[in-house]
């Protein structure tokens, strides 16, 4: 091509460079071009020179061609992408190997190492150079890479010799990181609690699709290989609700690294808070971002940054709260030069997607709702933080209260109030409950039920702490009304403009005084760069939402449309922006324009939803006495009515979207986003009249709430509302985090469930014990599905009891649990006395022949069983022969599933014989058993109902 010709014939370029480039170009064009090139050379060169030229690639013979495909140089070409990624971080070592073998000069090395190139560009240049040096050089490189792989030491690159200054910088950075992370800010106002003293492992899990990884993850696993979905990507996402412990987890990770106790493969960790990055309005380069926002190197900045660029695999960035960044993630504006300046969010997005600083591992936290498909595309893996487990709550409370008698009392009171226990799965609520233990232990019957109750408790607790009186009187709120309104306005306007960090000026605008600050709800914002003046933030974003809710309830300044808009979050920002613009939050006209277009991001909607939940709770009848003397009761009543109307209207909207069922099918509602939130708002109101009213208009047979992030808290609210349904429903809660506590919370609505689907929900035998104890008393309850939980033989006695007691029970599905022959025997005990069960599913357990025999003998004379699945249970021919007895006698069985077992010919013969006496059975599934192809063919011909 003309262009290629011009590229090589650049005037003034040294001849040998041109020659090299020409050779490279010809080489990349393949064997035929090389052949043509050689032929051309032979023509132009004097004969004596041409004779020496022979080229193994230039061959017409097929066999020789094949040989050529496998040469080392060819491998460099065909496996280039993977070699590029393997070479990053060990280029120095590879260069050294080539220098030693005599293939590379120091000029070659310098050429590869040019600092303007990114590590991947360097790797590519390196490979090009090697190819130009020929087969032996390529061989040296491949050997080098192989050795690296064998020693598995890519991360601990032994050839890396960081410059002296880097160690000084590392020391400075780690002591700064350590200082920033050794205390938890939520304890700042009242007592000092080090992270070590209180840190409790949260439940960190990979997505359900990662079947290869089981059990909770530890801090190290976050950057480990487990659960990797996309090896090319560098960014790990940790997602979880507000208060689930995301920031604390990162804090822990930072602290462990700074102490040398974890993640030591990383020489440098740079922690960022997206909340704080919002206040950076300058355009920065990556270097400025790192050094100005995390830690400034005292000397040799360039050298240190170059080291970072050269060794990306030794560096980790963390970005806390991506959801709080003002701009939603986008990968449109690409940037790949680390020295180019750009707005901080553009830098951040390019870092996350890997256009900038490819190879540097990044850990990002966010609320899941704020993670869109564009970001997902760039994720290496995703982990979900699901708060504390029941034992985590126990551990946390014991750590929080050094006095074991107090801890025991708090735990005891949680056991008697399971709604509150459910709330404590959220670490932030567990923290409040522990913090307010005196109030909790003193409130007897009136112990908190709702999230609003818990936040009211902390409000009172903080005021009490600052008060000179030993206990606050009834008028405690009135006495502190000014503070509530000042902080309320700050919070409210912050929520409306997505502002979480406030300047002195913002505080002044809302009238926040020194005294208000002293109450402890606001803390000084930590800033690694410490270049900014004093800034404040609420102890936690949920506390900001709570104050915002208080403001909506109590203020004279909010207008009539505030509550309706709050329940329809889209309109909120537009309306309230006009009133105030916080200096820290809305720097540029660009952002204002974006906001005024009414595009609210997912996290804004989420914060408004949390605020709305609090408003519902605060305006409930049971809290109205609090507002006497704070706000005219007519105003409170009017606002309460508005909330009730909004909730009812919101529900109606959901019900209207239910499609009419196809004839013959059940009417089914699949919960849309926002449905569970409305249910939670209704729960906060604690007025059964409202719940009843909402449910009176819902007429469905099946309610599907799969993948709705339903944990114990949501179960409490669901049960509270759904118990008022007029007609029984099938309640489908598959793929959530219900757990045993959630199961217990669901019990009040069991009587309206005809079927309960709880697949994949972390339920253990203990949860089943409680569920069945209630289930046997519920007339409507007929079906249960518990695929993929943590059930063992210990739960089967309860099912046995259920089968004996309920002679109208239809279906039990227990697939993918840990039930063995013992469990099957227990089940058989129940089955013997049951005359109703139609479906029994035990797929993926371990019942073996003994279990199959026990079930078979119990079901031999069943007149109800229609479908039985023992797929993947280690059942052999003895089991199959026993099961043949059911077939012989049954008049109801239609399908028997025995796929993936170890049945041999003998077992199948028994089944064939039995089928001769049975016309009712439609199919027996036998794929993947111990049968030869010939056996399969022959037996399939004899009996067409066998499916192989
Ligand atoms: P998120 O970032 O998900 O909103 P945070 O990490 O800020 O949640 O947690 C809120 C509060 O909950 C913390 O300030 C702390 O008091 C408590 N907390 C969270 N996680 C833990 C944990 N793993 N151990 C102890 N306390 C925790």
Boltz pocket constraint, residues with backbone or C-beta under 6 A from the ligand:
constraints:
  - pocket:
      binder: B
      contacts: [[A, 184], [A, 185], [A, 186], [A, 187], [A, 198], [A, 199], [A, 200], [A, 201], [A, 202], [A, 240], [A, 241], [A, 242], [A, 243], [A, 244], [A, 245], [A, 246], [A, 247], [A, 248], [A, 249], [A, 396], [A, 427], [A, 428], [A, 429], [A, 431], [A, 539], [A, 540]]
      max_distance: 6.0
